[in-house]
Each structure stands twice: as C-alpha cells, then as structure tokens.
Amino acid sequence: MARKRNPSRLPSPGERRTERDLTRRTLSQNFLVDPAAVARVVRAASPRPDDLLVEVGMGKGALTEALAPRCGELVGYEIDRHLIPGLRQRLAGHPRVRVVHQDFLTARPPLRPFAVVGNVPYARTSEIVDWCLRAPRLTSATLLTQLEYARKRTGDFGRWSLVTVRSWPDVDWRLCGRVPRAAFRPVPRVDGGILRLTRRPRPLLTGAAERAAYGRLVELGFSGVGGTLYASLRRAHPARRLEAAFRRAGLGRDTVVAYATPRQWLVLSEELSGTPG
C-alpha cells in the first residue's frame, strides 16, 4: 500500500523539496489556520474602529481578514512574493487594507500612533520585538510567538529577562494565552503564545536622570559578575545602602538576577539612586 502524504508536513531530508517548501523553511512560515485561534489573537489585540494597525507577516491573510473590519486602517507587510497575489485577491473587498511586499523589519514606523499585530516567524521574534520597542509612536504589539519565548518575556516561568526589565518603566508585558501547534500549517514542533506589549500612557519613570539611573542599574545587575544580583550591584554601591535596598525590595543576598521582578527593580532604583520608583 502506498504511504499517504501529509500535505501540512515539510518534506523529509531525503525527499525532493519544491521552491515553496524551501521558502517556508527559510522564512520560518507557519500559517495560522484555526478560526478559534485567529479570534483569540484579535480579542487580545482589541483594535478600535479608528486604530491604525500594522501587521507583521500577513501570510495567507487569515488574521488580516479578521482584523480589517475592526480598525480604521491596516498596513500589512509580507516578505514572500508568492503570497502577494493571493493576499490582494482575498482582501480586495477591504479598501482600508494595504498589502506591502516588503520585509517588516526594513519598514519605517508610522508617524502617528499605531498598533502592531502578527503571527510572527519564530526565528525573527527577537528582532521584531526590538523593532516594536524602538518605535516611538507604538501603542501596543500583539504577537503570536513561540510559547516559550512569550513565557520567558512575561515572567511566567518565575524569571525575568533583561529586555523585559529594561523596558518595564515604559512597556507592560503580558501573556494572553496559549495557541496549540495544531492551529498552524505546517504544524510546528511547539505551541504558540500570545504576547501582548502595551505602551504605558504614563511611564513609571519620567525624569531623564531617573530613567538613566534605572538603565545603568539594570545593565550592571545583568552583567553576571559574582553570580548573584547583590554581588553584581556591590561593585558600584556601598554594602550598607545595598542591604537596605534589598530589604525594602524583599530580595535576599543570594537572589539570582533573573528572579528579581520588575517591581523590585524599581524599588532598588529608588533606594540606590534617590529616584522615585
């Protein structure tokens, strides 16, 4: 009996790959096909009727089509030239949607407030997040990423990353749910996670001096010298003041840097630099 082919599976190393197979692999493409998962991403994004949305990686347009009626304007970026004709045909009935054949990472951020939404290529997640954090007019980013990435960045493992802590005064990071891997085609090896970044209407640190002090403190703490957060910070702060700051923040001297929460970092910054936290 002939073995049946799974159309969602990429060919094995011994099988002949088409140009489309190679493109999907190169671009880390896993298209979102489950309507329930699409609806969950749209709910997490919560677009308003007058919002400008920028979509990262339109794919075949499933998410675009669901977002289009809920926003004022949508600019979607897709790097894969093979997908552009199908996208333009599928979205022809949505005049407020603009399909752009371009790498999102080379795009200039809009000059007016905007939100980013997208089922992002797992291999480029960090670059896309960095782009969002640098965009001065970004209000939010709702990104379907690898679940492990979303959990690491939101403290769901009980640990916090440098990028999250460093940006916390300006950006709130939240995990808005899991998307099973079966919701994608081809099916990836791991589940997805809905990561939500929201720019705070009022930063937790507003003065230039206090923001700079916080940034220096975080960089020093994550330097890894000494094995503990206390040992790293001790290189720049006297022991008596550092111990008082740790007591107020509820941190032990043996705390590893990843286990300090963003709120505890703000307390340390207040105590060690004299800035409000």
N, C-alpha and C positions, 0 to 999 in steps of 0.2 A: 504493500500500500504506500502510495506517495505521501510524504510528510507535508502537512498543511503549513503554509507560510502565515506568520502573524504580520499583518500589514503595518502594525504600530511599532514593530521591532526593527532596530537598525541591523543591517547585515552583519554576520559574524566575520572575523578577520579573513576566513577562507572564502567568503562569498564576494561576488562582484558588487562593487558599490557604484551607484549612479551619481551624477553630479549633484542631485538633490540630497542624497544621503550624506555626501561629503560636506555640503553646505550646512545641513542641520548640525552635523558634528562640529564643524569649525565654529559656527555661531552659537553653539550651545542652545539649540532650539528645542523647547518642549511646549507645544501649543496647549493652551487651556481649552478643554472641550466640554467640560461638565457644566451645564447651566446653573446648577446649585452653587458651584464654586465661583462662577462668574458673579452671581448675585451677592455672594458673601464679600467679594472684593469691592463691588460697587457700594454695598452698605458701609463697609469700613471707610471708603473714600468720602462718602456723604457729600457729593457735589451739590452745589446750589445753582439755581437757574441762571445766575449771572456770572458764574465762575469761568475762568479760562483754565482749561486742563491741557497738560502736556503729557502725552502717552509715550512711554519708553517701549519700543519693540512692539509694534501692532500685531505682529504675527499674521493670523488669518482674519482678524477683526472681530472676534467674539466679544472681547471686553470693550472694544471701541463702540460696537453697535449698542451695547447695553448702557454705556455712559453718555452717548451722543444726545439722547432726548432729555438728559438731566442737567445739562450745563449750558452755558452761553456760547462757548466756542471750544473746539478741541483741535489741537495740533498734534498729529501723531507721527512719530518717526519710525521708519523701518529700513534696516540696512540691506535686507535681502531683496535684490531686484526681481527675483522670481515671484515674489508675493505682491508686488505693487499693482499689477493689472487686476488681480482678483480683489484686492482691497478697494480700489477705486470703483469697481463694479458693485461690490457689496454695499458700499457706503454712498452710492450715488444719490440716494434719497435723503441724505443728511447734509444739507448745504452748509451747515456750520462746522463741518469736519474737513480738515485739510490734511491730506496724506503727503508726507515728505519723505522722499527716498534719500536718507542721509543717516549716518551714524549719530545717534543721540548725543554721544559724548563730545562731538565736534560742534554741537549747536550752541548758540548764544542764548542765555536765559532771557526770557521776556522782560521788558522794562516796566511792566505793571504786575500787580500781584497775580500769582498763578499757583496751581497745584499740580504735582506730578502723580501719575498713576501708571502702573505697568506690571506685567508678568515678565520679570527681568531675567536675562540669561544668567544662570548661576555663576558662570566663570567671570562675569564682569560686575558682579554685585557691588563690590567694594568701590570700584571706580564710579559707578552710578550714584551710590550714596554720597561719595565725596563731592560729585558734581552738584547734587542737591544741597548739601551743606554750604557750599560756596555761593550759591545763587542768592543774592541779597533780597529779592522780591518773592522768594518761595514762601508759601503759607503752610503747605503740608506736602508729604510724599507718602503714598500708599503703595507699597511694593510687595509683590508676591515673590519671595526669595526662598532659598533653601531653608528648611525649618531650623536646622542647627544654627545657621547664621542669625536668623531672627531671634532665636532664644539667647544666643550669646550677647547680642547687642542690647537686649532689653532686661538683662539680669535674671532671666527665667531659670538659669542654672544656679542662681545664687552668687554669680560672679559678674563683674562689670568690666567692660573693655575700655581701653584708652579713648577711642573715638567717641564713645558714649559719654564718658565722664567729662572729657574736654568740651563737648558741645552742650552739655546739660543745662547750663545757665540760659541758653537760647532755644534749645530744642527738647521737647518731650518725646521719649521713645517708648512705644508700646507694641506688644504682641497681640494681634487681634484675631488669632485663631490659626488652626492647622488646616491645610488642604491636602487630602490624601493623594499619593502619587498616581493613583488610578484616574485622577481627573485630568491628566495630561496625555498627549500623544506626540511623539513616542513616550512611553511610560519611563520616567526617570527612576533611579535607584532609591531615592529618598522622598519623603513627603515635603510639601512646601509650607511656608509660614507667611502670614500676612503681617508685614512690618509697617507700622504707622509712625511717621515722624511729623510732629506738629510744631511749627514755629510759635514760640510764646508771644502773646500780644505785648507783654512787658517782660523784658529779660530779668532773670533773678539777680543779676549783677549789672548795674547800669553805668557806673563811672569807669572811665578809661583806666585809672590806676588800679581799681579793684579787679577789673577784668584781666589786666596784665598780671597782677599778683596771683590770681587764681590759675592762670595758664602756666606760669612758672612753677607753681606748687605741684600741679598735676604732672607736668613733664618730669620734674625731679622725682616725684613719687613713683612714677612708672619706669624709672631708669633701671630698676632691678638691682641696684647696688646694695649689698648687705643681706638680701634675701627676704627682708620684711619692709613694710611701709615705714615703720619707725626708723629703721637703720638708714633707709634712703633719705628721709627728711632730716635726719640728725646731722647730715653733712652741712646743712645751711641754717639750722635752728638750734638754740641752746636747749639742753635737756629739760630744764625746769619748765620752760614755756611749752615745749613739745609735749611733755607729760600732762600738763594741764589741758592742752588742746585735745589730746587723746581721751582724757577722762570725760570731757564735755561731749565729745563726739560718740562716746560709747565704744571706743576701739581699744583693743589690747595691744601691748607692745609687740606681740608675736603675730599680729594680723598681716597676712599676705595682701599685697596691694589690690588684687582682683576682688577681694571680699569687702572692700570699703565701698559703701553705697554713695551715689551722687550727693545725697543729703549730708552724709558725713563729710564728704569733701568740702562742701560749702561751710560747714562748721569749722573744719580745720583752717580754711582760708580766712574766715573771720577772726579766729584766735591768733593765727600766726602772722597775719598781715595787717590787722586792725581794720579790715573792711567788713561791711555788713554782709551776713550770709542768710 
